Amino acid sequence: MLDEEQFRGVVAACAPELRLASARPFAEGWDFELWEANGELLFRFPKRAECADALVIEAKLLRELAPALNTPIPQPAHVSDGVDAFPMPFFSYRRLAGEPLRTAPEGGDIAAMTGAFLSELHRFPAQHATELGVRTFTAQSWRDDYAAFRERTDNEVTCLLSSDEQRVVAEFWDNFLDDDHNFQFQPALIHADLGLEHLLVDDDRRQLLGVIDFGDARVGDPALDFVVFNGAFGRAALEAYDCEVDETFVYRSRAYFRIGPFHEVLYGQETDQPQFISSGLEGVRTRIVRAS
């Protein structure tokens, strides 16, 4: 993670016109961190070299995507291949209004606005996203990718469970991967990491003011973008969604929800953070083993 001296060096190098009155860490995720300048400009940095290419593509995509959406998204201002104080690519954008949604309301305006946002996002020309460098899947390559992911998690994650738990996990994967109906969708540009915290809302939680964090955007299964929208909120978002909803759409979104904790375990293993391994394994048990 950057320190304040490094961040001030970044700003001096890439935005010398900016008189930096205040600087502070703003937010941190698995792959990126944000620093705030003067309470209004956010700088987005990759935390590891392997995340840098995704950030470059994200900046290109955001510039093309913003005019196609009615919901505000980050619009890159300063885009850099790196400076002495930070030798990897990064970009800045003006901070959007609103605060992250922490818990899902029971349907209502925000859910409907989220469904409308996803409709616009999924209608963005997939071919153009591919031309911008966005990672792109066909329905078949999506299936192949999840089959490879299943093989990896069998070797690195599921093996940490009991034999009875492994049996339940194997049955889940078989049901998901062996059903051809799960892989007949029309690929679309998707956010691919649309947690509630990436939805910015007003204080009364009545208006969707923005959507952030497009670093995982890809062309793939649109059902993935509904993964965390459960209960009444999810139903209201889906009702407002006017793109195709095929017969296994809801099943797939629930399957991706159940797959999510595997990523957490792998992240903990890759970054040597045991707390993510433990919480991820508990997530696998909760979402797959106990839910079966």
C-alpha contacts under 8 A as a table, 3 or more apart, distances in Angstrom:
res1	aa1	res2	aa2	distance
1	M	33	E	7.46
1	M	47	K	6.77
2	L	6	Q	6.08
2	L	7	F	6.52
3	D	6	Q	5.44
3	D	7	F	6.32
4	E	7	F	5.00
4	E	8	R	6.10
4	E	23	A	6.97
4	E	24	R	7.04
5	E	8	R	5.20
5	E	9	G	6.27
6	Q	9	G	4.99
6	Q	10	V	6.29
6	Q	85	A	5.42
6	Q	86	F	7.21
7	F	10	V	4.99
7	F	11	V	6.35
7	F	23	A	7.81
7	F	35	W	7.64
7	F	85	A	7.37
8	R	11	V	5.16
8	R	12	A	6.11
8	R	20	L	7.79
8	R	23	A	7.59
9	G	12	A	5.11
9	G	13	A	6.17
9	G	84	D	7.97
9	G	85	A	5.47
10	V	13	A	5.24
10	V	14	C	6.13
10	V	15	A	7.93
10	V	83	V	6.57
10	V	84	D	7.70
10	V	85	A	5.51
10	V	86	F	6.51
11	V	14	C	5.36
11	V	15	A	5.13
11	V	16	P	6.64
11	V	18	L	7.44
11	V	20	L	7.87
12	A	15	A	5.65
12	A	16	P	4.78
12	A	18	L	7.75
13	A	16	P	6.09
13	A	83	V	6.71
14	C	78	H	7.00
14	C	80	S	7.22
14	C	83	V	7.53
15	A	18	L	5.55
15	A	78	H	7.24
16	P	19	R	7.55
20	L	23	A	7.12
20	L	37	A	6.53
20	L	38	N	6.19
21	A	37	A	7.60
21	A	38	N	5.63
22	S	36	E	7.95
22	S	37	A	5.79
22	S	38	N	4.76
22	S	39	G	7.08
23	A	35	W	7.10
23	A	36	E	5.67
23	A	37	A	4.81
23	A	38	N	6.32
23	A	39	G	7.80
24	R	35	W	5.76
24	R	36	E	5.43
24	R	37	A	6.98
25	P	34	L	6.29
25	P	35	W	4.47
25	P	36	E	6.18
26	F	33	E	7.74
26	F	34	L	5.28
26	F	35	W	4.94
26	F	36	E	5.62
26	F	42	L	7.88
27	A	33	E	5.84
27	A	34	L	5.10
27	A	35	W	7.08
28	E	32	F	6.13
28	E	33	E	4.27
28	E	34	L	6.18
29	G	32	F	5.42
29	G	33	E	6.11
30	W	47	K	7.88
31	D	46	P	5.99
31	D	47	K	5.40
31	D	48	R	6.93
31	D	51	C	6.33
32	F	44	R	6.66
32	F	45	F	5.46
32	F	46	P	4.47
32	F	47	K	5.15
32	F	51	C	7.75
33	E	44	R	5.87
33	E	45	F	5.36
33	E	46	P	6.54
33	E	47	K	6.60
34	L	42	L	6.20
34	L	43	F	5.43
34	L	44	R	4.72
34	L	45	F	6.36
35	W	42	L	5.55
35	W	43	F	5.18
35	W	44	R	6.83
36	E	39	G	5.94
36	E	40	E	6.79
36	E	41	L	5.65
36	E	42	L	4.56
36	E	43	F	6.40
37	A	40	E	6.18
37	A	41	L	5.09
37	A	42	L	6.26
37	A	43	F	7.76
38	N	41	L	6.60
40	E	94	R	5.89
40	E	95	R	5.27
41	L	92	S	6.70
41	L	93	Y	5.78
41	L	94	R	4.52
41	L	95	R	5.43
42	L	92	S	5.35
42	L	93	Y	5.42
42	L	94	R	6.06
42	L	95	R	5.85
43	F	90	F	7.13
43	F	91	F	5.73
43	F	92	S	4.09
43	F	93	Y	6.58
44	R	90	F	5.71
44	R	91	F	5.51
44	R	92	S	5.94
45	F	55	L	7.94
45	F	88	M	7.94
45	F	89	P	7.23
45	F	90	F	5.00
45	F	91	F	7.16
46	P	49	A	7.00
46	P	51	C	5.51
46	P	52	A	5.53
46	P	55	L	6.96
46	P	88	M	7.49
46	P	89	P	7.53
46	P	90	F	7.01
47	K	51	C	6.92
48	R	51	C	5.52
48	R	52	A	7.05
49	A	52	A	5.40
49	A	88	M	7.20
50	E	53	D	6.88
51	C	54	A	5.54
51	C	55	L	6.58
52	A	55	L	5.16
52	A	56	V	6.48
52	A	88	M	6.59
52	A	89	P	6.01
52	A	90	F	7.80
53	D	56	V	5.18
53	D	57	I	6.40
53	D	89	P	8.00
54	A	57	I	5.17
54	A	58	E	6.01
54	A	215	G	6.01
54	A	216	D	7.38
55	L	58	E	4.87
55	L	59	A	6.29
55	L	89	P	7.25
55	L	90	F	6.91
55	L	215	G	6.05
56	V	59	A	5.34
56	V	60	K	6.59
56	V	89	P	6.73
56	V	90	F	7.41
57	I	60	K	5.15
57	I	61	L	6.12
57	I	132	L	6.81
57	I	133	G	6.00
57	I	134	V	6.46
58	E	61	L	5.07
58	E	62	L	6.04
58	E	134	V	7.98
58	E	214	F	6.23
58	E	215	G	5.54
58	E	217	A	7.58
59	A	62	L	5.29
59	A	63	R	6.54
59	A	75	Q	7.87
59	A	76	P	6.12
59	A	79	V	7.64
59	A	91	F	7.14
60	K	63	R	5.56
60	K	64	E	6.74
60	K	132	L	6.62
61	L	64	E	5.27
61	L	65	L	5.85
61	L	129	A	6.99
61	L	132	L	6.50
61	L	134	V	7.76
62	L	65	L	5.00
62	L	66	A	5.89
62	L	73	I	7.43
62	L	74	P	6.72
62	L	75	Q	6.01
62	L	76	P	7.17
62	L	214	F	7.89
63	R	66	A	5.88
63	R	67	P	7.90
63	R	75	Q	5.97
63	R	76	P	6.82
64	E	67	P	6.68
64	E	68	A	7.71
65	L	68	A	5.42
65	L	69	L	6.81
65	L	124	F	7.54
66	A	69	L	5.51
66	A	72	P	7.03
66	A	73	I	6.29
66	A	74	P	7.86
66	A	75	Q	7.08
67	P	70	N	7.75
68	A	120	E	7.12
68	A	121	L	7.79
68	A	124	F	7.10
69	L	72	P	7.12
69	L	117	F	7.12
69	L	120	E	6.06
69	L	121	L	6.98
70	N	117	F	7.36
71	T	117	F	6.43
71	T	208	L	7.57
71	T	209	L	6.71
71	T	210	G	5.61
71	T	211	V	7.17
72	P	96	L	7.54
72	P	209	L	6.65
72	P	210	G	4.67
72	P	211	V	6.59
73	I	96	L	7.54
73	I	210	G	5.60
73	I	211	V	5.29
73	I	212	I	5.90
74	P	93	Y	5.90
74	P	94	R	7.08
74	P	95	R	7.58
74	P	96	L	7.12
74	P	211	V	7.79
74	P	212	I	6.40
75	Q	93	Y	5.56
75	Q	94	R	7.22
76	P	79	V	6.68
76	P	91	F	6.15
76	P	92	S	5.52
76	P	93	Y	4.69
76	P	94	R	7.82
77	A	91	F	6.88
77	A	92	S	5.38
77	A	93	Y	5.20
77	A	94	R	7.54
78	H	91	F	5.35
78	H	92	S	5.12
78	H	93	Y	7.27
79	V	89	P	7.63
79	V	90	F	6.10
79	V	91	F	4.28
79	V	92	S	6.59
80	S	83	V	7.50
80	S	89	P	5.43
80	S	90	F	5.52
80	S	91	F	6.11
81	D	87	P	7.47
81	D	88	M	6.07
81	D	89	P	4.11
81	D	90	F	6.68
82	G	86	F	5.75
82	G	87	P	4.28
82	G	88	M	4.49
82	G	89	P	4.72
82	G	90	F	6.74
83	V	86	F	5.18
83	V	87	P	5.04
83	V	88	M	7.37
84	D	87	P	5.67
96	L	209	L	7.75
96	L	210	G	6.64
97	A	200	L	7.27
97	A	201	V	7.92
97	A	202	D	7.91
97	A	209	L	6.32
97	A	210	G	7.17
98	G	200	L	4.91
98	G	201	V	4.82
98	G	202	D	5.09
98	G	203	D	7.43
98	G	209	L	5.95
98	G	210	G	7.29
99	E	199	L	7.92
99	E	200	L	4.88
99	E	201	V	5.45
99	E	202	D	6.59
99	E	203	D	7.55
100	P	196	L	7.12
100	P	197	E	4.64
100	P	198	H	6.11
100	P	199	L	5.56
100	P	200	L	4.53
100	P	201	V	6.31
101	L	104	A	7.13
101	L	196	L	5.36
101	L	197	E	5.08
101	L	198	H	7.27
101	L	199	L	5.66
101	L	200	L	5.99
101	L	201	V	6.19
101	L	205	R	7.76
102	R	196	L	6.11
102	R	197	E	5.78
103	T	196	L	7.02
104	A	107	G	7.88
104	A	196	L	7.16
104	A	229	F	7.70
104	A	233	F	6.38
105	P	108	G	7.13
105	P	110	I	7.97
105	P	111	A	7.90
105	P	205	R	7.90
105	P	233	F	6.27
106	E	231	G	7.65
106	E	232	A	5.21
106	E	233	F	5.17
107	G	110	I	7.26
107	G	111	A	5.36
107	G	112	A	7.49
107	G	232	A	5.02
107	G	233	F	3.91
107	G	234	G	7.26
107	G	235	R	7.38
107	G	236	A	5.28
107	G	237	A	7.47
108	G	111	A	5.64
108	G	112	A	6.53
108	G	206	R	7.52
108	G	233	F	7.33
108	G	236	A	7.11
109	D	112	A	5.16
109	D	113	M	6.06
109	D	206	R	5.70
109	D	207	Q	6.53
110	I	113	M	5.00
110	I	114	T	6.02
110	I	201	V	7.83
110	I	205	R	7.10
110	I	206	R	5.74
110	I	207	Q	5.54
110	I	208	L	5.45
111	A	114	T	5.02
111	A	115	G	6.30
111	A	233	F	5.53
111	A	234	G	7.09
111	A	236	A	5.62
111	A	237	A	4.60
112	A	115	G	5.10
112	A	116	A	6.27
112	A	236	A	5.81
112	A	237	A	4.89
112	A	238	L	7.92
112	A	239	E	7.44
112	A	240	A	5.21
112	A	241	Y	7.93
113	M	116	A	4.98
113	M	117	F	6.07
113	M	207	Q	7.69
113	M	208	L	6.30
113	M	237	A	7.33
113	M	240	A	7.51
114	T	117	F	4.98
114	T	118	L	6.19
114	T	208	L	7.21
114	T	237	A	5.91
115	G	118	L	5.17
115	G	119	S	6.21
115	G	236	A	7.65
115	G	237	A	4.24
115	G	238	L	5.86
115	G	239	E	7.29
115	G	240	A	4.86
115	G	241	Y	4.53
115	G	242	D	7.96
116	A	119	S	5.03
116	A	120	E	6.47
116	A	237	A	7.71
116	A	240	A	5.79
116	A	241	Y	5.61
116	A	242	D	7.49
117	F	120	E	5.28
117	F	121	L	6.18
118	L	121	L	4.90
118	L	122	H	5.89
118	L	225	D	7.77
118	L	241	Y	6.81
119	S	122	H	5.35
119	S	123	R	6.24
119	S	241	Y	5.40
119	S	242	D	5.81
119	S	243	C	5.82
120	E	123	R	5.17
120	E	124	F	6.57
121	L	124	F	5.45
121	L	189	L	6.58
121	L	190	I	6.77
121	L	191	H	7.98
122	H	188	A	5.25
122	H	189	L	5.24
122	H	190	I	6.12
122	H	222	P	6.98
122	H	243	C	7.51
123	R	126	A	7.87
123	R	188	A	7.09
123	R	189	L	7.50
123	R	243	C	7.67
124	F	129	A	7.88
124	F	188	A	7.65
124	F	189	L	6.51
125	P	128	H	5.39
125	P	129	A	6.58
125	P	188	A	7.81
125	P	189	L	7.48
126	A	129	A	5.06
126	A	130	T	6.27
126	A	187	P	7.63
126	A	188	A	5.65
126	A	189	L	5.53
126	A	219	V	6.43
127	Q	130	T	5.00
127	Q	131	E	6.27
128	H	131	E	4.94
128	H	132	L	6.36
129	A	132	L	5.10
129	A	133	G	6.68
129	A	134	V	5.51
129	A	189	L	6.95
129	A	219	V	7.48
130	T	133	G	5.21
130	T	134	V	4.97
130	T	135	R	6.70
130	T	136	T	6.12
130	T	219	V	7.50
131	E	134	V	7.25
134	V	217	A	6.94
134	V	218	R	5.47
134	V	219	V	7.02
135	R	217	A	7.62
135	R	218	R	4.95
135	R	219	V	6.29
136	T	218	R	5.80
136	T	219	V	4.55
136	T	220	G	6.57
137	F	140	Q	7.69
137	F	141	S	5.53
137	F	142	W	5.52
137	F	187	P	7.12
137	F	218	R	7.88
137	F	219	V	5.81
137	F	220	G	5.40
138	T	141	S	5.14
138	T	142	W	5.98
138	T	187	P	6.32
138	T	220	G	6.88
139	A	142	W	5.09
139	A	143	R	6.35
139	A	183	F	5.32
139	A	184	Q	6.20
139	A	185	F	6.31
139	A	186	Q	7.14
139	A	187	P	6.59
139	A	220	G	7.26
139	A	221	D	7.51
140	Q	143	R	5.06
140	Q	144	D	6.23
140	Q	183	F	6.63
141	S	144	D	4.81
141	S	145	D	5.97
142	W	145	D	5.06
142	W	146	Y	6.32
142	W	183	F	7.76
142	W	220	G	6.91
142	W	221	D	7.86
143	R	146	Y	5.22
143	R	147	A	6.15
143	R	177	L	6.98
143	R	183	F	6.54
144	D	147	A	4.97
144	D	148	A	6.19
145	D	148	A	5.11
145	D	149	F	6.13
146	Y	149	F	4.76
146	Y	150	R	5.98
146	Y	177	L	7.77
147	A	150	R	5.02
147	A	151	E	6.32
147	A	177	L	6.96
148	A	151	E	5.06
148	A	152	R	6.25
149	F	152	R	5.03
149	F	153	T	6.11
150	R	153	T	5.15
150	R	154	D	6.02
150	R	173	W	7.22
151	E	154	D	5.10
151	E	155	N	6.50
152	R	155	N	5.28
152	R	156	E	6.14
152	R	157	V	7.91
153	T	156	E	4.95
153	T	157	V	4.78
153	T	158	T	5.92
153	T	262	F	6.89
154	D	157	V	5.85
154	D	158	T	4.81
154	D	159	C	6.03
155	N	158	T	6.73
155	N	159	C	6.01
156	E	159	C	6.25
156	E	160	L	7.48
156	E	266	L	7.68
157	V	160	L	5.56
157	V	161	L	7.56
157	V	262	F	6.91
157	V	265	V	6.87
157	V	266	L	7.41
157	V	281	L	7.73
158	T	161	L	5.46
158	T	166	Q	6.01
158	T	169	V	7.48
159	C	162	S	7.69
159	C	166	Q	7.19
161	L	165	E	5.87
161	L	166	Q	6.04
161	L	281	L	7.95
162	S	165	E	5.11
162	S	166	Q	6.09
163	S	166	Q	4.99
163	S	167	R	6.31
164	D	167	R	5.19
164	D	168	V	6.64
165	E	168	V	5.25
165	E	169	V	6.28
165	E	285	R	7.58
165	E	289	V	6.07
166	Q	169	V	5.07
166	Q	170	A	6.06
167	R	170	A	5.14
167	R	171	E	6.27
168	V	171	E	5.12
168	V	172	F	6.34
168	V	288	I	7.38
168	V	289	V	5.85
168	V	292	S	7.41
169	V	172	F	5.10
169	V	173	W	6.35
169	V	288	I	6.53
169	V	289	V	6.62
170	A	173	W	5.18
170	A	174	D	6.11
171	E	174	D	5.10
171	E	175	N	6.17
172	F	175	N	5.27
172	F	176	F	6.30
172	F	288	I	7.35
173	W	176	F	5.15
173	W	177	L	5.94
174	D	177	L	5.36
174	D	178	D	5.56
175	N	178	D	5.67
175	N	179	D	6.35
176	F	179	D	5.97
176	F	182	N	7.07
176	F	255	A	7.33
177	L	180	D	7.64
177	L	182	N	7.55
179	D	182	N	5.79
179	D	183	F	7.72
180	D	183	F	5.53
180	D	184	Q	6.93
181	H	184	Q	5.65
181	H	248	T	6.74
182	N	185	F	7.34
182	N	248	T	6.08
182	N	249	F	7.90
182	N	252	R	6.77
185	F	221	D	6.58
185	F	246	D	7.46
186	Q	220	G	7.99
186	Q	221	D	7.19
187	P	219	V	5.91
187	P	220	G	4.58
187	P	221	D	5.36
187	P	222	P	6.84
188	A	219	V	5.05
188	A	220	G	5.48
188	A	221	D	6.51
188	A	222	P	6.04
189	L	217	A	7.06
189	L	218	R	5.69
189	L	219	V	4.29
189	L	220	G	6.49
189	L	222	P	7.52
190	I	217	A	5.61
190	I	218	R	5.62
190	I	219	V	5.93
190	I	220	G	6.58
190	I	221	D	7.43
190	I	222	P	5.98
190	I	224	L	7.71
190	I	225	D	6.52
191	H	194	L	6.07
191	H	214	F	5.85
191	H	216	D	6.50
191	H	217	A	4.48
191	H	218	R	6.81
191	H	225	D	6.41
192	A	214	F	7.93
192	A	216	D	5.70
192	A	217	A	5.42
192	A	218	R	6.77
192	A	224	L	6.15
192	A	225	D	5.66
193	D	213	D	7.80
193	D	214	F	7.54
193	D	216	D	6.28
193	D	217	A	7.56
193	D	225	D	7.00
194	L	197	E	7.93
194	L	198	H	6.08
194	L	199	L	7.76
194	L	225	D	5.88
194	L	226	F	7.66
194	L	227	V	7.83
194	L	228	V	7.55
195	G	198	H	5.50
195	G	199	L	7.41
195	G	228	V	6.29
196	L	199	L	5.47
196	L	228	V	7.36
197	E	200	L	7.31
198	H	211	V	5.63
198	H	212	I	5.20
198	H	213	D	6.48
199	L	208	L	6.89
199	L	209	L	7.72
199	L	210	G	6.15
199	L	211	V	4.87
199	L	212	I	6.82
200	L	208	L	5.98
200	L	209	L	5.36
200	L	210	G	4.95
200	L	211	V	5.96
200	L	212	I	7.76
201	V	204	D	7.94
201	V	205	R	5.58
201	V	206	R	7.11
201	V	207	Q	5.53
201	V	208	L	4.71
201	V	209	L	5.15
201	V	210	G	7.09
202	D	205	R	5.20
202	D	206	R	6.51
202	D	207	Q	5.71
202	D	208	L	7.03
202	D	209	L	6.76
203	D	206	R	7.89
204	D	207	Q	7.78
205	R	208	L	7.77
213	D	216	D	7.79
214	F	217	A	5.32
221	D	224	L	5.87
222	P	225	D	5.80
222	P	226	F	7.77
223	A	226	F	5.58
223	A	227	V	7.08
223	A	249	F	5.66
223	A	250	V	7.04
223	A	252	R	6.23
223	A	253	S	5.00
224	L	227	V	5.37
224	L	252	R	7.41
224	L	253	S	5.41
224	L	256	Y	6.36
225	D	228	V	7.87
225	D	253	S	7.58
226	F	229	F	5.45
226	F	234	G	7.19
226	F	253	S	5.81
227	V	230	N	7.81
227	V	253	S	4.82
227	V	254	R	6.17
227	V	256	Y	6.17
227	V	257	F	5.19
228	V	234	G	7.90
228	V	257	F	6.63
229	F	233	F	6.07
229	F	234	G	4.19
229	F	235	R	7.91
229	F	237	A	7.82
230	N	233	F	6.11
230	N	234	G	4.72
230	N	235	R	7.45
231	G	234	G	5.46
231	G	235	R	6.37
232	A	235	R	5.09
232	A	236	A	6.08
233	F	236	A	5.24
233	F	237	A	6.16
234	G	237	A	5.08
234	G	238	L	6.09
235	R	238	L	5.11
235	R	239	E	6.11
236	A	239	E	5.04
236	A	240	A	6.43
237	A	240	A	5.30
237	A	241	Y	6.33
238	L	241	Y	4.94
239	E	242	D	7.74
245	V	249	F	5.84
246	D	249	F	5.38
247	E	250	V	7.73
248	T	251	Y	5.15
248	T	252	R	6.03
249	F	252	R	5.27
249	F	253	S	6.37
250	V	253	S	5.16
250	V	254	R	6.38
251	Y	254	R	5.23
251	Y	255	A	6.17
252	R	255	A	4.86
252	R	256	Y	6.20
253	S	256	Y	5.24
253	S	257	F	6.34
254	R	257	F	4.95
254	R	258	R	6.34
255	A	258	R	5.09
255	A	259	I	6.26
256	Y	259	I	4.92
256	Y	260	G	6.18
257	F	260	G	5.32
257	F	287	R	7.84
258	R	261	P	7.00
258	R	284	V	7.03
258	R	287	R	5.17
258	R	288	I	6.02
259	I	262	F	5.85
259	I	263	H	7.62
259	I	284	V	7.52
260	G	263	H	5.67
260	G	264	E	7.06
261	P	264	E	4.92
261	P	265	V	6.45
261	P	279	S	7.97
261	P	280	G	4.65
261	P	281	L	6.84
261	P	283	G	5.27
261	P	284	V	5.61
262	F	265	V	5.25
262	F	266	L	6.35
262	F	280	G	6.27
262	F	281	L	7.40
262	F	284	V	6.82
263	H	266	L	5.15
263	H	267	Y	6.05
263	H	280	G	7.60
264	E	267	Y	5.09
264	E	268	G	6.23
264	E	276	F	5.84
264	E	277	I	6.64
264	E	279	S	7.63
264	E	280	G	4.98
265	V	268	G	5.12
265	V	269	Q	6.28
265	V	276	F	5.75
265	V	277	I	4.21
265	V	278	S	7.30
265	V	279	S	7.56
265	V	280	G	4.76
265	V	281	L	6.47
266	L	269	Q	5.00
266	L	270	E	6.06
266	L	277	I	7.20
267	Y	270	E	5.10
267	Y	271	T	6.05
267	Y	273	Q	7.90
267	Y	276	F	7.08
267	Y	277	I	7.71
268	G	271	T	5.34
268	G	272	D	5.55
268	G	273	Q	4.59
268	G	274	P	5.80
268	G	275	Q	7.04
268	G	276	F	4.67
268	G	277	I	5.02
269	Q	272	D	5.13
269	Q	273	Q	6.52
269	Q	274	P	7.14
269	Q	276	F	8.00
269	Q	277	I	6.60
270	E	273	Q	7.94
273	Q	276	F	5.89
273	Q	277	I	7.03
274	P	277	I	4.97
274	P	278	S	6.27
275	Q	278	S	5.20
275	Q	279	S	6.14
276	F	279	S	5.11
276	F	280	G	5.70
277	I	280	G	5.17
277	I	281	L	6.12
278	S	281	L	5.29
278	S	282	E	6.29
279	S	282	E	5.07
279	S	283	G	6.15
280	G	283	G	4.88
280	G	284	V	6.33
281	L	284	V	5.05
281	L	285	R	6.32
282	E	285	R	5.05
282	E	286	T	6.08
283	G	286	T	5.01
283	G	287	R	5.86
284	V	287	R	5.38
284	V	288	I	5.58
284	V	289	V	6.81
285	R	288	I	5.61
285	R	289	V	4.69
285	R	290	R	5.94
286	T	289	V	6.11
286	T	290	R	5.22
286	T	291	A	6.42
287	R	290	R	6.51
287	R	291	A	5.56
288	I	291	A	5.18
288	I	292	S	5.98
289	V	292	S	5.58
